[in-house]
Amino acid sequence: VQLQASGGGLVQTGDSLRLSCAATARTFLTYTMGWFRQAPGKEREFVAAITWRAGVTYYADDVKGRFTISRDKAKTTVLLQMNDLKSEDTAVYHCASTSQQYIRDTYYRDTIYDTWGQGTQVTVSS
């Protein structure tokens, strides 16, 4: 699986952005896809994840109610709709996938994701 992320940009506080992560072939081996972000000087952190087959979603506490992750099976694409953006959302966002099936207790750990796309920069100005 190869992942291609896009959709980042420069926006103002309160604006919205939609990130997209397109996956190439072999998606049948992918059980979960996730988004992580890394701000300058900070560690990479979990944002959201979705299981490919059932569409079960998981979110970090600080994005719940503002971000929505979804998947388009036909296009093998995962979307991250980000609303009400805040300056603290500024980061490089990476999409990732894992072939692990049982991730209910581990979805937030970047170590379980075995394929990563390049990042897309999101900058929120106040």
Summary of the structure (lengths in Angstrom):
residues: 126
radius of gyration: 13.4
end to end distance: 36.9
largest distance: 41.4
contacts: 380
relative contact order: 0.32
helix: 10%
strand: 48%
